[in-house]
Amino acid sequence: MESAAQAIFEEWSPPLFLTISILLVAAVYARGWFLIRKTRRPQFPGWRLCCFLLGIGTLWISIASPLDGFADALLSAHMIEHLLLMSFVPPLILLGQPVVPMLRGLPRFFTRSVLGPFIRLRSLRRFTHWLTTPLVAWIAMNLTFLVWHIPAAYDFALENERIHDFEHLCFLGTAILFWWPLLRPWPWRSGSLGWFMLPYLVFADIVNTILSAFLAFCERPVYSYYLREPNAFGIAPLTDQRAGAAAMWVIGSIVFLVPAVIITFLLLGQRTGPQDSYPVRQPF
């Protein structure tokens, strides 16, 4: 097992383009964060910068570190990679309120001349608002999650590096959509959706639980990739599958249910008026 892990570390080299891209995104955000703090300091405390940078760092760990090599050999490592991409990176990035700092961090001529005309397009703004409506975001994330775990799609992604990269983009993009209605980064529409967020999170957890339970209790390996190319760690494919399912089940449920509990306590603690109107504030 030690030799197999050592081989992965020896074969690994940081992907140059991806690493530089992630560093550039972090630098642009940090520049914009420092600029916007001059006028909106209370709205951009230091913990928002930390959250964004931690999210970007977690993104690098999930797809550019040796973890990606382990994910090619072990289903359990692959599931951890997916958890990082879908359950940790998006909320951390969105907690950083990234929209305005990213725009402020870019060169002014680029923002005005290149991005400005697109940002002002009403059709584009309507489309992005539609994408981040709770129903669309929920369906997009959970459907993507299930489709890519169909055995044929899962095996095909592992066998083709470009398809695997596209799978990661699908996971990350739809997960950002999913967490957007919950965290609503400024200057998006403010206000809490209140109790609606509870079934939003709980039903997402049910989807995760169904898939995790299927993988955990199935009596045979579901993904033939791990049978054709057995890992060098000496772990039986079925044992590896059950370990990955357990991680996805437990960690995934925590990620969904802890925010649901927090929202419940926040809503119960609010003093509502005679029409039960909730104050306009974010649940996080």
N, C-alpha and C positions, 0 to 999 in steps of 0.2 A: 504493500500500500504506500509506503514511504517513497519507494522508487517511482511509482506511478505519479504521485504528487510532484516529486522532484522533476520528472520529465515534463510535466505541464508547465512548471515554472521556467524550466530551461528553454522550452519552445516558445514561451510567451515573449512578445515584444509589444510595447505600447503602440497602438495604431496612431500614426502621426496625425493624419487629417482629423480624426475624431477628437483626439486629445487637444489639438490646437483649437478646434471649433468650440469645444467645451470651455477652454480657458478664455477664449474671446468673448463668449456669452457671459461668463462670470465677470470679466473686466468691464464690459459694457454696462452690465447691471450695476456693478459697484460704482462706476463713474456717475451713472444717473442717480443712484441712491444718495451719493454725497451732494450732488447738485440740488436735488429736490428737498433735501433736509434743510437747506437754507431758508425755505419758505414754508415747509410743512413738517417741521421737526416732530411734533407729537404724533403725526400720522405714520411716520417712518422711524420707529425706534430701532435700536441696534439689533433686537432679536429678529426683525424682519430680514435684515441683511444676513444674519447667521442662518436663518431658515433657508433662504434662497441658495446660499453657497453650499449648505449641507445637502440640499436637494440635487444641485449640480454635481457635487462630489459623489453622491450616491448613484447618480446616473452613470458616471465614469466607472465606478466600481462594478456596476451591474453588467455593462456591455463592453468595457475596454480593459478591465483588469484580468488577472488569471482566473477569476470566477467564470468567465466565459468559456475558458478551456475546460474547467470542471463540469460546466453545464452540458458540454458536448459528450461527456463520458458518463455522467450520472443524472438520472431523472430527478433525483432529489435536489441536486444543485441547480438544475434547470428550473425547477419550481421556485426555488429561492430567488433566482434571477428574475422570474416573472413577478414575484411578490414585490421585489424592490422597484421594478419598473412601474407597476400598477398601483401599489398601495403606499409607497413611501415617497418616491420622487415627485409625483404630481402635487400632493397636499403641501409638501415642503416648499416647492417652487411657488405655489399659489399663495401661501402664507406670506411670501415676500412681496406681495402686491406688485408683480413684475411688469405690468403693462406700461405704466408711465415711466418708471425708472429705465426700462429698456429703450423707450423712445427718447428720453432725455440723454441717455448715455451715448447714443449714436451721434455722428457728426451732424450738425444742424442742416447743412446743405442736403445731406442724404435724406433726412427726415422730411424736409420741406419739398424737395424736388422729386424724390422717388416714392417715398411712402405716403406723403401727403395726399396726392390725387387718389390713391387707393382707399385711404382711410375715410375720405370724404364721399366715397361712393355709397349712396343709400342702399343699393341692392346688396352690396357686400356687407354692410352693417346689418341689414335685415337677415341675411343668411347666417351671419355669426351669432346673432341673437337667437335665431331658430335652433342652431346647433347646440346652444347652451341652455335651451329650455329643459327642464328636468326629465320629461318623458323621452325626448330625443336622446339626451345624454345617457340616460339609464339604459335604453335599448342598445345604443351604439356600443357602450362598454361591455355589457353582459353578452350581447350577441357575438362580438369580437372574441371575447374570452372563451365562449363555448366553441365557436367555429374552429379556432386555432388548436383546440384540444381534441378535435376529431382525429382519430388515428391517422387517416390518410394525409390530412393537412399537417399534423404534427411531424410525422416522419419525413414528409416532403421538405418541410422547412429545415430540418436538421441535415438533410442530404444536400441542400443547396444554400450556400452561404448568402447569396443575394436575397433569396426568399426569406431566410432567417432574419436578415437585417430589416426587411419589409415587415415581418411579423413583429419585431421590436417596435417599429414605428407605429404600427397599428395599436399595440398595447399601450404605448406611452400617450399617443394622441387621444385615443378614446377614454383613457383613464383621466387625462386632464379635463376632458369634457365632463366626465362623471363628477369630479370633485369641484368643478366650477360653480354649479348652483349652490353648493354647500358653503363655499368660502367667498364667492363673489368678489374677486379682487377689484379694487377701485381703479377706474371710475365706472365700472359696470353698475347696473341697477342695484341700488342698495335695498336693504330690508330683508328680514328673515321670512322664509316660507313656512315657518312655524312647524306645526305638527305633521305636515306633509313630508318633512324630511325623515321622519321615523320609518314609515313604510318604505321610503326610498332606500334607506340603508338596510333595513331588515330583509327586504326581498332580494337585494343584492347579495346579502349573506346567505340566503336560502339557495341561490344559484351556485354560489361557491361551495356550499355544504353538499349539495347534490352531486356535483362533479367530484369533490374530494371523497365523499363516501363511496361513490362508484369505484374510484381508483383504489381506495383502501380495502374494500371488501371483495373486489374481483379476485377470482381464484387463478387467474392467469395474467401474464404481462399483456398490457393493452397495446403497447407500442412496439412494433416489430423491429424498429431501429436498434433497440437495445438487445435484441436477440441476434441480429445479424452482426452487430459489432459489440460484443460483450466488453464491459469496462475492465480496466486493468487493476481495479481495486479489490477484486475478489468478492464483490457483493453480488448476491443473486439478484437478477432483474426484478423478481416479484418483491423481494425485501426492499430493494431500492425504490420501487414504485410505491410501496406502502409508507415508506419514510417520507417521500415527497408529498404524498397525499396528506399525511398527518401534519406536516409543516404548513401546507396550503390551508388545511382545515382550521388548525388552531390559530395561526398567525392571521390568516384572512378574516376569521370571525372576530378576532380582537380589533382589527383595523376598522371593521364595520360597526361593531357593537359599542365600542368605547365612545365614539362620537355620538351615537344614538343616546347613550346614557347621559352624556354631557348636555346634549340638546334638551333632553327631558327635564333635567334639573334646572336648566336655564329658563325653560318655558314655565315650569311650575313655580319658579321664583319670581316671575314677572307679575306685577300687579296690573291686571287688565281692567279696562273700562267696562261700561255696561254692554258694549257691543263686542267684547272680547277682542279688541284690536290690539295687536302686538306692536310694541315700539319698533321703530326702524333701526335695527342694529344687527350686526352679524352674530351668528351663534357661536363663532369661535373668536 
